[in-house]
Amino acid sequence: MDNIKEIVKEKYGQAAQGVKSGGVSGCCGTDAASGCKDPITSGLYDAREIASVPEEAFLASLGCGNPAALARLSPGETVLDLGSGGGIDVLLSAKRVAPGGKAYGLDMTDEMLALARENARKAGVANAEFLQGEIENIPLPDCAVDVIISNCVINLSADKDRVLAEAFRVLRPGGRFAVSDVVVRGPVPPGIRQNVELWIGCVAGALEEEEYRSKLAGAGFREIEVEPTRVYDVEDARGFLANAGIDVDVVAPVVAGKFMSAFVRARKPS
């Protein structure tokens, strides 16, 4: 568990440093600086959203969705972004909950926190605050926020039950869980699954859809929905999988339609 955490911390620290040096990996399989279109991280934000934040916040976005847009935030609400990275979703959320609202970002990576705070300063966003910590141990009191968002970070945790229990704890009664995450739909052979997940998001760990639903219900959530937003084509990962010694033509029928970004919604009972 600690090993996974250290791998994630190292990779995202490198990504933050990459932004500062003029290039960053959009995911483990594609280098955004090379000009290749990343099928995971590209096209998630519209031009107006991109223009409203510092370029470094956009370049440091390593997510697979746009939870700040999908969560339907309202002025006056308090939002928490789990694994906030360079801060793009926090800054966009902070604008949506103004006036009177606040957006927190939580990240364990020093380099990302420094980058996010600088991005907030550049954007002139005063109602955003970035916290140091782990998503398994959220440094906020009970019933502190109205909405929890996250952009493809929960899949990286080795203790998802703990993450969901903490999310439930800090949400106010009636609060909303509205995250983008990598989800697997149906059975996939373990070796193939691990390699596809490595391509999608640096380390394996995506939940199968029904397991995700079950864990949310076990944490106390209700009104659970899993909405696919982008289904990954195995052809996009052909080079990566071939380098891992996998015959893509053989595994394609097994993998087709199984890996996706999804918007996961749930609510804490009132």
SVG drawing of the C-alpha trace seen along z (x, -y; Angstrom):
<svg xmlns="http://www.w3.org/2000/svg" viewBox="-33 -38 46 52">
<polyline fill="none" stroke="black" stroke-width="0.4" points="0.0,0.0 2.8,-2.4 4.7,-1.4 1.7,-2.4 1.5,-5.7 5.2,-6.4 4.9,-5.5 2.0,-7.9 3.8,-10.7 6.9,-10.3 5.1,-10.3 2.9,-13.3 5.9,-15.2 7.7,-14.6 4.6,-15.8 4.6,-19.1 8.3,-19.6 7.7,-18.9 5.2,-21.7 7.7,-24.1 10.3,-23.0 7.9,-23.3 6.5,-19.9 4.4,-17.3 3.2,-13.8 -0.6,-13.8 -0.6,-10.1 1.9,-7.3 1.3,-6.2 1.5,-9.6 3.7,-12.6 1.5,-15.7 4.6,-17.7 5.2,-15.6 2.1,-16.9 0.3,-13.5 -3.4,-13.6 -3.8,-11.8 -7.1,-9.8 -7.4,-9.9 -6.7,-13.5 -7.4,-15.5 -10.6,-17.5 -11.9,-17.5 -12.1,-21.3 -13.7,-23.8 -11.8,-26.8 -13.5,-29.2 -12.4,-27.0 -8.9,-26.8 -8.6,-30.5 -9.9,-31.2 -7.0,-29.5 -3.2,-29.8 -1.6,-27.7 0.3,-25.7 -2.9,-24.6 -4.2,-23.2 -0.8,-21.6 -0.7,-19.9 -4.2,-18.3 -3.7,-14.6 -7.3,-13.6 -9.8,-11.8 -12.9,-13.9 -14.3,-17.3 -16.0,-16.9 -16.2,-20.6 -18.5,-21.0 -20.6,-17.8 -21.1,-18.4 -23.6,-21.4 -22.1,-23.5 -24.0,-26.5 -22.9,-29.8 -22.3,-29.6 -21.4,-25.9 -18.1,-24.4 -16.3,-22.0 -13.4,-19.6 -11.3,-18.2 -9.5,-14.9 -6.1,-14.8 -6.2,-18.3 -2.9,-18.3 -2.1,-21.5 -5.5,-22.9 -7.5,-23.3 -10.7,-21.7 -10.3,-23.7 -10.0,-27.0 -12.9,-26.2 -15.0,-25.1 -14.1,-28.2 -15.4,-30.4 -18.7,-28.4 -19.3,-28.6 -18.6,-32.3 -19.9,-34.5 -19.9,-33.1 -18.5,-29.6 -15.1,-28.0 -13.1,-25.3 -10.6,-23.2 -7.9,-21.1 -6.3,-18.2 -3.0,-16.7 -0.1,-14.8 2.5,-15.9 4.6,-18.9 5.4,-19.9 1.8,-19.8 0.7,-21.8 3.3,-24.5 2.2,-24.6 -1.5,-24.8 -1.0,-27.6 1.0,-29.6 -1.8,-29.0 -4.4,-30.3 -2.3,-33.4 -1.9,-34.0 -5.6,-33.5 -6.5,-35.9 -8.8,-33.3 -9.2,-34.1 -11.8,-31.5 -9.5,-28.5 -7.4,-26.8 -4.9,-23.9 -4.4,-21.4 -1.5,-19.0 -2.7,-15.4 -3.9,-12.1 -7.3,-11.3 -7.5,-8.3 -7.2,-10.8 -8.9,-14.1 -7.7,-17.0 -11.2,-18.5 -13.8,-18.1 -17.0,-16.1 -19.8,-17.6 -17.5,-20.3 -18.3,-20.3 -21.3,-20.2 -19.7,-18.5 -16.7,-16.2 -15.1,-16.1 -12.1,-14.2 -10.5,-13.7 -9.3,-10.1 -7.4,-9.9 -9.5,-7.5 -8.5,-4.7 -4.9,-5.3 -5.6,-4.6 -4.8,-1.2 -7.5,-1.7 -10.6,-2.8 -12.9,-1.8 -11.1,-4.3 -11.3,-7.0 -15.0,-6.6 -15.6,-6.5 -13.6,-9.7 -15.6,-11.3 -18.8,-10.3 -17.6,-11.7 -16.7,-15.2 -19.8,-15.6 -22.8,-17.4 -26.1,-15.6 -27.5,-15.7 -24.0,-16.4 -23.0,-15.1 -20.2,-12.9 -19.4,-13.7 -16.2,-12.3 -14.6,-11.3 -12.7,-8.0 -11.5,-5.1 -13.9,-2.2 -13.8,1.4 -17.0,2.9 -17.0,6.7 -14.2,9.3 -10.8,8.9 -7.8,11.3 -5.6,9.9 -2.4,9.6 -4.1,7.8 -6.1,5.6 -2.9,4.5 -1.2,3.5 -4.2,1.6 -4.5,-0.3 -0.8,-1.1 -1.4,-2.7 -4.5,-4.6 -3.2,-6.0 0.3,-5.2 -0.6,-2.5 -3.3,0.1 -6.2,-0.1 -9.5,-0.8 -12.6,0.7 -15.1,2.8 -18.4,0.9 -20.5,3.1 -17.7,3.1 -17.6,-0.7 -21.3,-0.8 -21.0,1.7 -18.3,-0.2 -20.2,-3.4 -23.3,-1.8 -21.1,-0.2 -19.8,-3.7 -23.4,-4.9 -24.0,-6.6 -27.3,-6.4 -28.6,-7.4 -25.5,-5.9 -25.0,-6.3 -22.1,-5.4 -22.2,-7.2 -19.6,-6.4 -18.0,-9.5 -15.2,-8.0 -14.7,-4.4 -11.1,-3.6 -10.2,-1.8 -7.6,0.9 -6.2,-0.4 -5.1,-3.6 -3.0,-1.4 -1.6,0.8 2.0,-0.4 2.1,-0.4 0.7,3.1 2.9,4.5 5.9,3.2 4.6,5.1 4.7,8.3 0.9,8.5 -0.6,9.5 -3.2,6.8 -5.2,8.6 -5.7,11.5 -6.7,9.5 -8.8,6.9 -12.1,8.9 -11.5,9.4 -10.8,5.8 -13.2,4.0 -15.6,1.7 -14.3,2.7 -12.2,-0.3 -13.7,-3.7 -13.7,-7.1 -17.0,-7.5 -18.8,-10.1 -19.7,-8.6 -22.5,-10.3 -23.8,-9.5 -25.4,-11.4 -25.1,-11.3 -28.6,-10.9 -30.1,-14.0"/>
</svg>
